[in-house]
Amino acid sequence: MLITLLYILFVAAAIILTVVILLQEGKGGGFGDALGTAGQQAFGVKASGVQRFTAWVAFAFLASAVLIHILNNKRQNTSSLSEAAPYVSVEDVSGFELR
């Protein structure tokens, strides 16, 4: 249940972050210029605090990614590939010839 909510938060934050970054006005304008002034006002591009909103959404995106990673590792009970890989000794493959 928690991991499902984290995945939903992760995807929503990714979409919102993409849209907000594209709508922000940079040195040469941005996607907000393509929408015109009405589009900029509708999405609040000119509003003060858009950078703060972007930072909070980026924090939610990164925090959800880290939590998803931690919970998936706990679910699998392994922390690395070396622990999950089977160990094969030389004696197990001694019947095979190298060519």
FENWO-V809967 format. One record per residue. N is the residue number from 1. RES is the residue in one letter. NEAR is the number of other C-alpha atoms within 12 Angstrom. D_LAST is the distance of its C-alpha to the last C-alpha in whole Angstrom. Layout:
N	RES	NEAR	D_LAST
N	RES	NEAR	D_LAST
//
This chain:
1	M	9	53
2	L	13	53
3	I	21	49
4	T	15	50
5	L	16	53
6	L	25	51
7	Y	25	49
8	I	19	52
9	L	26	54
10	F	27	50
11	V	22	51
12	A	19	54
13	A	29	54
14	A	24	51
15	I	18	54
16	I	23	57
17	L	28	55
18	T	18	54
19	V	21	57
20	V	31	59
21	I	27	57
22	L	23	58
23	L	31	61
24	Q	32	62
25	E	24	64
26	G	14	62
27	K	7	63
28	G	10	62
29	G	18	63
30	G	20	61
31	F	22	61
32	G	26	64
33	D	22	66
34	A	16	64
35	L	19	66
36	G	18	69
37	T	17	72
38	A	14	72
39	G	18	69
40	Q	23	69
41	Q	16	72
42	A	14	70
43	F	23	67
44	G	21	69
45	V	31	67
46	K	23	70
47	A	17	71
48	S	11	70
49	G	14	68
50	V	22	65
51	Q	20	63
52	R	15	64
53	F	21	63
54	T	26	59
55	A	18	59
56	W	18	59
57	V	27	57
58	A	26	54
59	F	19	55
60	A	26	55
61	F	27	52
62	L	22	50
63	A	20	51
64	S	28	50
65	A	24	47
66	V	18	46
67	L	22	48
68	I	26	46
69	H	20	43
70	I	18	44
71	L	21	45
72	N	21	42
73	N	17	40
74	K	14	43
75	R	12	42
76	Q	14	38
77	N	13	39
78	T	16	36
79	S	16	36
80	S	12	33
81	L	12	30
82	S	9	28
83	E	11	31
84	A	12	30
85	A	10	26
86	P	8	25
87	Y	12	23
88	V	9	20
89	S	8	20
90	V	9	17
91	E	9	18
92	D	9	18
93	V	11	14
94	S	10	14
95	G	8	13
96	F	9	10
97	E	6	6
98	L	6	4
99	R	3	0
//
